[in-house]
Structures are given as structure tokens and as C-alpha cells.
Amino acid sequence: MKTRVLLAGATFALGLAGAAQANPLLSDSFNGPTLGSPGAVGDGFAIGPSSHASVSGGLAFVGGAAGAADQNIYSLDTFNPTDTTLTWQVNSRPDIGAAGVMVGWGQPGISECAGCGPEIWLEARDDRTVFDIVDNNGLFRYVSQGPIGGTGPLTMTLSLTATTWAFDITNGVNSIAHNGTFAAGFGIGDVIAASGGNLSTFASVRSDAPSLGDGGSFSSVNVAAVPEPGEWALVLMGFGGLGLALRRRRAVRAA
């Protein structure tokens, strides 16, 4: 009986820890017949104005429409990105001119680009890497540095709290990572106020030659909520119960 209680305590604690660490708000691997097909969590994606996009074989292809240098898809579900981690898996990127991909958060239904509307974006181009915010106060550039290099797959992760930001871009060989605090007037709340409500996550392709079919593709997107303080309290209670069970078991053995 004591062993079963001990195992139950361990299962309870580990289960709570797993639930706190993995709280998906959106998860889509683009395996449906259309962009609007829901993923494991979430209601799929729509195509931004003047954009071209499609899905095939677990990839969302974005770009290639004549005359549209910046093209995007955005999530139908909207969220408050405070206390979330956003991860986009980029399968391929444009390779003509100062081209690249942008991912982040913006007003749903608009043509996402650098400065097209209220946005929080992370951009990996062949000439630079930037992290920017645009709201009613204008544009604030938090990071601008050289490129990560290559045109192949990338993992782009952006974590946000009410006061801080952190990102990591990696191609499996090289990595670019930065973090900091939001400047006054250029934070999540300011972007939400400028957009009039919650935000969609988006993936945008920037190309100097879209009419030549220059575009990019994305293999998955995930939005996970950072555990709330109450959830961590439950986790700690679970592990506290586990520790108590261990102490009781030792006491029985000593007796």
C-alpha cells in the first residue's frame, strides 16, 4: 500500500509538471487539405491580402504571387501573446535579393510586412536579423544584426511576458539569441491597443522577386502558454506530497 501511495504521489506530481510545462494554445503541422484546416489545437490559417499560399505534404507554401513583395498567412484564432512562447519551423526561405521570413504577432486580416500594421515580429533575412514592434507610437527596433546565413530550415522562437522578450533563431549550426525588456510605449499592451483586440500569429515571406516564384515554406507552428503561478503552486504541492511520502516510507523502514 505504501508503495502504491508513493507511486501515485509521483504520478500526480509529474503529471502536473507536464501539464504546466505543455499548455498548447495552437499547434498546426499543416497536414490538412487546406490552410483553414485545424491542427491539433487551433482553427487553422487564412491568407493575407495580396498574398499567395497553399498547403501540400505537411508544408505551408507562402509567396510567389506577382507584384506582392510581402505575403503572409495568419491564424484564425487570436490570442493575447503575453506569457506565451511562439515557435515557427521554417522549411525554406526566399533566396533572391534582400529576402527572408518574418514571424510573430499582428492584427488579423491585414497584409503583414515590416510596418504594415500593429505588429511584433522577428525577421531572418539574407542581409540581417531584426526584432521590431510597431504600434500607434511608431516603430521600435530592439535588435538589428547580421544574418544567420543560408536559405535552409530554421527554428524561430519568440517568448513574451508583460515586460520582457526573448528570441532564438537557429539553423542547427548557428544560433542568434537575444532578450530584454520592453521600452515604454512599445510593449504587448500597446500593440493590442493599436490592433483593437487580441493578435494572430503570422508567417510572412519577404522577397525581391515574387513573380519568379520566390517564396518560402513552413512545416509547423506552436503557441504554448507559460505556466501561471497557480499552476506552479499545484506542481510544488504535488512534489511536496511526494517528498512527504518518501519521508514516511523511510520512517517505516527505520522502525
BARORO-366801 format. One record per atom (N, C-alpha, C, O, CB): x negated, y negated, z negated. Coordinates in steps of 0.02 Angstrom, whole numbers, plus 50000, padded with zeros to 5 digits. Glycine has a CB too. Layout:
BEGIN
XYZ...
END
This chain:
BEGIN
499585006150000500005000050000499574993750000499704989050037500474999949939499044993849958498624987849955498284986550022498214980850043498094988649900498084992150056497764991250122498254988250171498064983950211497504997950148498884990550170499394987750216499504980450202499594976550248500044991650210499524978450139499614971450121499034967350148499124961850174499684970550045498424970050140497834966550164497864965550239497724960150263497204970350145498044970950276498084970450348498634965550370498544961850418498204977250379499184965650334499724961150350499504953950341499674949550381500334962550307499134952750286498874945950275498414943750330498434938050352498524945450208497974948350352497514946750406497884945350471497734940550506497004952350416498374949650486498754948650548499124942150546499144938550596499244954350558499424940450489499794934250481499344928250493499524923650530500114933850412498754928350461498304922650467498034921950538498034916450566497714923350419497824927550568497544927150635498084925350686497954921750734497224933750655498684927750675499244925950720499384918450718499484915350769499864929750701499384915650657499484908450651498924904550683499034899450716499564906550578498304906950674497734903550704497804903550780497684898450812497074906750683497994909350808498074909650881498614905050905498544901850957498214916750902499174904850868499724900550888499524893150885499734889250928500334901750845499134891350835498934884350828498444882350882498454876650906498624883250759498004887050902497484885350949497744885551021497474882051064496904889950942498264889451035498514890251103499254888551104499684892851096498404897551128499394882251116500074879851118500194876651186500184870551192500214874851060500304880851239500344878151306500974874051318501524876151300500314883751357500884868251348501454864151369501584865051443502154864651466501314856751354501064866451481501124867551553500564872351574499984871551554501084860951593500744877251614500244881851641500484884251709501014887351714500124887851593500104882751761500304884551828499694886751867499184883251871500654878551864499744892751897499194895451938499374895252012499024898352052499034902451917499904891852030500104890752099500204897252138500004897852196499594886452134500514902052104500654908552136501364908952165501534913852197500564914052086501774903752154502444903752181502464902152255501954900252284502874898952143503054902852286503114901552358503094894152376502954892352433503754904452384503224889852327503214882652339502864879152281502784882052227503924879852350502674872952291502374869052237502854868152179502654867752121502154862252262503504867852195504004866852143504154872952102504524872552053504624864452173503874878752121503994884852082503674884252013503094882252008503724891052119504044885851960503754885151893503194890251882503214895751908504284886051840502694888151843502174892751823502384896451760502984897151747501514889051811501904898751722502054902251660502434897651612502904899651578501424904951627502224891451610502554886251570502584879951614502074877951642502174884951502503164876951619503214870951660503654871951721503814877651739502534868551682503834866551753504314866751808504004865251876504354862951921504864862051796503354866451884503054865551949502864858451964502834854151920503514868052001502724857252029502444850852052502824848252112503144851952149501704851652068502774841652121503054838352179502474834852216501934834052189503604833252159502614832952279502114829752320502194822252317502744819752325502154832252393501644818752305501674811452302501834808352369501724811552421501014808752276502084802252369502244798752432501634798352478501074797352455502504791752418501754799052543501234798752594500694804052585500124803252607500904791952593500884809552552500414814952539500594821152578501164821952601500374816452465500114825552584500224832052615499954837352567499394836852544499874832552685500364842352552500144847652506500544853952520501104853752545500234845352433500244859652502500574866152511500244871152463499724869652434500524868552584500554876952456500264882252415500184888552457500584889852502500694883752353499664892352442499544898752476499014902552438498484899852423499334897552551499164908852423498664913252392498404910852325497814911852310498104914152438498834907652286498614905252220498224898852222497884897252173498214910452188498264895052276497924888652282498424883252303498854884452345497344889052332498354877452274498724871552296498264867452340497764864752315499004867352236498424866852404498014863052451498304855952455498894855052467498004866452522497874850952445498084843952445497654840052494497034840752494498034840852373497964835952537497594831852584497694834152655498034839152669496864831952567497394830452700497424832252771497954828352810498004829352871497564839452778498344824052777498854820252813498534814052844498164810452811499434818152765498684812852908498394807252944498584800652911499164799452893498624807253017498094796252903498224789552878498294788952803498404783452778498814786952909498244794452766498334794252693497674796052660497504801952653498904799052669497284791052640496624792352611496664795552542496234799452524496234785852607497194793852503497284796652436497944800452436498474797552449497274791052382497904806852420498504811052421498534815152357498014816952330498514815652483499144816552333499184819652267499804823952258500284823652296499174814352214499764828052206500344831552179500414829552106499914827752074500274839452187501024829852079501134828052009501644832851978502084835352013501364820752002501584833951913502014838751879502724835951872502814830051859501734840451810503214840351882503914838351873504064837151800504444832651783504384843651902503774841251756503834840051684503384834151665502844833351693503644846351643503624830051619503214824451595503074825451521503444828851485503574817651607502524822351498502294823351429502004816851402501814812351439501784828951426501984816551337501554811651303500874814951296500814819851259501854809351233500354812551330499714816051329499314815351264498754817851259499294813651385499584811851215499244811251150499164818151119499634822051116499634806551103498574819551095498404825951063498504831851110498784836951092498844826951001498254831051171498274836551219497584837451251497164833051250498804835251274497484843451278496904844851320497154847051388497534851851394496454850351288496944843451440497144844751509496554847951545495994845351543497364838151544496674853551579496154857051616496394858451687496884861951697495954863551581496034855851736496154857351806495574861451832494994859751822496244850851848495734866951867495234870951902495244868851975495724870052011495374878651894494704865751997494634863452066494284868852106493724870852089494244856652069494604871052159494314876352201493854873552254493334876452269494864880452233494034867852285493624864752336493754857252337494274854952313493764867852405493284853552367493334846252368493194843652438492854846952477492844843052317493454837652453493284834652518492534833452524492184832852474493654827952528492284833352587491564832652596491374827552650490814827752675491264839252612491834823152668491684818152718491704811252686492224809052660492184818552777491144807752687491114800952658491134801052582490974806152551491694796852684491324795352552491364794752479492004798052455492484794752438491344787252457491994804652455492594808552442492554812152376492024812752346492714813552498493134814552352493144818252290493844819752267494324819352305492774814552237493894821552203494544823252174494644819152110494164817552075494594830852158495274817452097495474814052035495994818452001496444821152033495754806952049495934819151935496444822451895496584818151835496164814151814496224829751875497174819051806497324815151746498064814451735498454819051748497004808451749498254808551711498944807151692499174800751725498794795851729499024806751614499794800751749500054794651781500804794551784501144799251762499774794051851501064789151810501784788351818502034793151871501774793251926501964781051837502534797251855502774802151904503084798851965503414793651960503274806851871502984802052022503314799752083502954794552122503204792452175503974797252066502374792252100502014787152137501434790352175501254796052162501754781552090501144786552220500554788852256499954787652212499724781952205500474785352325499694792952181499134792152134498484790652171498304794152219499054798552092498154785552149497494783852176497164779252125497454777752073497554780452247496564776952140496214772652094496564765852092496454761652136495474771852114496974764752042497304758252034497994757852066498254752352072496884753052061498284763452086498944763252118499514762252068500064760452088499064769552158499394763452005499924762751955499634764151886499034765051880500514767551971500054764451835499814766151768499514773151768499864778051783500394765651716498874773651752498524780051759497974780851707497674775951683498234780651829497844787151691497244789051655496914794351699497194799751708497404791851581496324792851727496054797551774495314798951765494924794751741496184795151844495144805051786494454807551786494294809251858494664813151889494364813751737493764806451885493624807151957492924809851968492434807451939493704800451993492884814952010492244817852031492174816952106492494820352145492184825552011491744812152126491624810752196490924812952215490534815052173491734803252211490774812452280490094814352300489594808752288488994809752299490094816352373489844802952266489374797452252489394795052179488964791152159489524791652297489894797352139489924795152070490444799252031490844802852060490104787652067490414798451965490894801351919491164795751876490784791851848490584807051875491834795151871492124789651832492694792151788493014797151803492364784151878492804788551733493394789351691493684782451681493364777951653493214792851622494314781551703494624774851704495334775151675495644780451672494654772151775495564769351654496264768351634496524762051669496184756951671496334767751557497144762451695497484756651723498154755951689498544760751684497574757451801498304749951664498964748551636499134741351652498844738351697498974749951559499604738451615499814731551629499264726451614499304720751635500424729851587498744728651579498184724151563497634724351616497144720651611497894725851496497724728651666497224729251719496864735951717497154740951697496714723651713496244735951740495844742151743495264741651693494944736451687495564743351815495144747151658494574747651613494184753851632494454759351632494804747951538493554752951648493114758551667492694760551606492254756851585492664756651727492844766451580492484768851522491814772051541491314771151506492904774051484491794775651597491194779251618491104778351693491574778951731491224786751599490494776951714490304777151785489574779451788489124776151762490394770051819489474785151821488794787751827488734791651892489214791851931488604792251767488164794551904488054798251966488484804451972488814806351924487334800051971488474807552031488904813252044488644819652011488064820151993488974814352118489094824452005488904831051979488594835252034488204839752020489504834651949488754833752097488444837152153488844843052180489234846152143487764839552134488754844352244489094850052275489804848552296490084843352278489084855852229490094853152333490794852552354491204858552331491794859052349490844851752430490904863052293491244869052272491664868252210491844862652192490744874452260491834873752177492294873752120492044869452062491444868852049492404880752096492534866552027492404862551966492924864351914493484866251931492414854951982492734863851851493204863751796493194856751766492664854351745493034869251742493774853451765493824846551741494294846551681494894848051687494074841651797494034844751622494414844951560494424838051528493904834651523494104850151511495024835951508495114829451477495514830251413496084832651415495464824451526495224828451355495564828951291495694821951263495244817751263495144833151240496304820851239496514814151217496854814551149497254818951136496974810951268496684809751105497074808551045497334801451049497244798151100496654809750980497664799150998497924792350999497374787151003497474781551027498354791050938496774788950979496234784050976495604786151013495154781951023496064782650905495534792451033494914794851062495034798451128495584800751142494554799351013494504798951167494504802751229493854806751235493334804851207494594798051291493884812251271493294816351285493404820151349493964822551361493134821151225492894820851389492964824751451492344828751465491794827251440493124820251510492444833951505491894838151527492044840351599492594842651614491804844351480491554839551643491604841951711491014846651722490444844751711491604835951763491164852751745490624857551756490734861251821491294862751840490574862451696490184862751855490224866951915489894873651904489734877251952489894863351974489794875451841489474881851825488724881351819488404885851791489654886951875488434875951846487714874951842487564868451806487174868251758487404874851913487894863151828487804856551798488444854551761488984856951777487624851351851488374850151712488944847851673488854840551657488304838151644489014852051609489424836851659489434829851639489954829251583490534831051593489604825051699489754826851525490204826351468490104819551433489544817251425490094832151418490674816551414490654810251378491244810151329491724813851337490694804151426491204805751279491764804751233491704797751204491174794651206491774810151177492264795351176492264788751146492944786951119493384791251114492044783551196493034780751101493674778151076493974773451127493614770351166493584774651007494634772851126494974768451174494854761151156494844759251097495724769951175494754757051207494704749851197495394746851186495894749651210494354746551258495424741351150496064738051137496404736251202496104733151246495964731751093497044738151208497424736651268497364741751323497694741251374497214730151294496934746851313496824751851365496804758851334496294762251334496164750451404497374760851306497444767351275498064770951302498394768451347497494766751199498204776751274498774780751297499424776851291499824776751337498824787251258499534773751233500154770051222500254764451273500814763151293500164767151153499714761151293499754755851342499954758451411500334755251447499094752051346499684764351429499864767351494500584769651494500944768651543499394773251510500814772651438501514774951434501974768951438502494769251472501634778851368501804763451403502224757451405502264754751476502794752551498501954752151358501704754751512501684752151580502084756551628502374754051677500974751551604502104763051615502464767651660503204768251642503594770751682502144774551658503394765851583504094766151562504304772751532504904773951524504524764751619503824777051515504004783551485503424788351487502854786451502504614786551520503574794651473503044799751473502724800451542502984797951592503334806451451502154803851543501744804151603501734811151633501844816151598501034801951588501604811451698501484817851732500734818851738500354814051742501824817951802500524825251738499834826451756499804826851832500274829251864499574833051723499254824551861499204824351933498514826751955498034826651916499334817351960498484828952018497854830452051497864826752118498334827452157497754838152061497354822752130497324818652189496674819952227496154821252198497374811152171496734819652293496154820452337496004813752370496444810552399496274825952390495374811652366495144805452399494694807452456494184810852447494774800752348494874805352516494474807152574494404801352623494864797252630494794813152610493834800952655493724795852707493964798252775493974794352823492994793952710494164804552780494364807252845494944812152837494884817952858493784810652879495514809952809496074814552800496364817052866496614822652869496624811252760496324813052918496604815052982496214820753014496454824053060496634809153030495604822052989495204827553014495314833852973494954838852980494464825753014495814833652929495964839452887495534839852825495504845052793495884845652926495204834352807494764834352749495184833952686495494828752673494254828552753495194839152647495594839252586495264843452533494664844852536496294841952600495664845352483495404849452428495924854352406496494854252429495184845052370495734858752360496204863752335496094864752260495544863652234496124870452373496634866852227496644867752154496924874652139497424876752169497054862152118496604878252092496814885152078497244885652015497614890552008496214889552071497204880851969497634881151909497614874551872497164870451881497414886851863498114873651830498144867951785498454870151719498914874251718498554862051816498194867551664498454869151598498464862951555497984859051554498044874751565499014862051518499064856851468499194860351402499704863751395499624851551485498754859451354498824862651288498864857351235498484852451236498244867651275499304858251187499374853551132498864855051079498754860751060500084853851103498544849751054498094850350997498514852150936499044849150928497674843850985498304856850894498704858750836498884852850792498464848650777498344863850795499514852550772499734847350725499464848950654499324854750639500514846850724499404843850612499154845050544499564850250506499284854150467499154838650505500214850350518500634855250484500484862350505500504866950464501364853750497500314863250570500134869850594499494872350561499434878150542500074869850670499004867750556498374869750524498494871250450498154875650422497854864150531498964867850418499114869450349499364876550342499184880150295499634864450320499784878750389500034885550388499464890550399499444895750366500574886550442499004888850445498434893150456498024893950393497824899450374497984890450513497894888350359497504888550297497864892550243497544896150205497354881550272498524891850240498904895750192498834903150207498774907250162499644893750193498854904950273498784911950292498114914750271498074920250243498874912750367497584910950284496924913350265496834913250190496454917250162496384909150298497174908550156497154908650083497464914950055497194917850008497514902550056498024917050085498344923250064497894929250076497874933850036499004924150100497534929150133497074934550149496514934850097496334940250074496774933550219496244929050077495714928850026495964931549960495604935049925495454921950018496584929749942496864932249879496934939749880496794943049830497544928949865497154942449937497224949649942496554953149935496504958349903497544951550009496034950149965495364953149958495124953149886494844958149863494864949450002495244947649851495034947349781495404952449739495094955649696495144940349753496054953349751496434958249712496194965249726496154969449681497184957749729496014966649790495774973249807495114974849771495014980349746495684973949882494664969749769494034970649734494144971749659493804975849628493574964549745494634968149630494774968749559495024975849543494844978649491495294963549537495444978649587495714985449576495144990449579495104995049538496254987149629494684989549627494124994149633493674993749571493434998849547493724992649695493554987649546493124986749488493424990049426493064992749383492994979349474494094989849422494424992849364494365000349367494605003849323495154990849361
END
